Amino acid sequence: MANVGYMRVSTTDQDMSLQRDALQEYDCVRIFSDKISGSRSERPGLTDCLAYLRPGDVLVVWRLDRLGRSLKDLIERVTKLEGKDVHLCSITEQIDTTKAGGKLVFHLFGAMAEFERNLISERTKAGLAAARKRGRKGGRPRKLTDDQVAAMRNLWQGKEHSLAEIGAMFGVSKWTVRKWVVGE
């Protein structure tokens, strides 16, 4: 079992000393880093860190927000770590999933996130049902009329035009033409 550190700052002019010092106090055998916004999904240092981790290792971060972009993202990441038998330790929040209390905290986070997703889904369904009762249809309005679709089919069956050319004639992408003409 080894402690492996990960640290991140959002901009290149920010200093990582505070995080590095904290991770070194946890005897991390290796420390990975990124100087990139947490909102970016592509983080090379984190990717390398996750690939480096082995079963039984502990991923140590200074704060949870260094690891995940959102609570949902963080829970998904921790779930993947658990699946690889890798633990998580967050220094600032004092969460350590090698201990029962740390696991409990993450299960509570997961339950809250699932509860929030279910509430959003219920509200969305209720809103759509209320709109349908008032006679409103959901979804984006069709860009093409039935006559335009028929004309596109005739052009395609004539085999003189490509999907892209037909799309250009009607102001839509070749993928839209494919959807209506070819049926894919």
GIQUI-V538914 format. One record per helix or strand of 2 or more residues. SS is the DSSP state (A for helix, B for strand). FROM is the first residue (numbers start at 0). TO is the last residue. If there is no record, write none. Layout:
SS,FROM,TO
SS,FROM,TO
This chain:
B,2,8
A,16,24
B,29,34
A,43,51
B,57,60
A,63,65
A,70,82
B,86,89
B,94,95
A,99,132
A,145,156
A,162,169
A,173,181
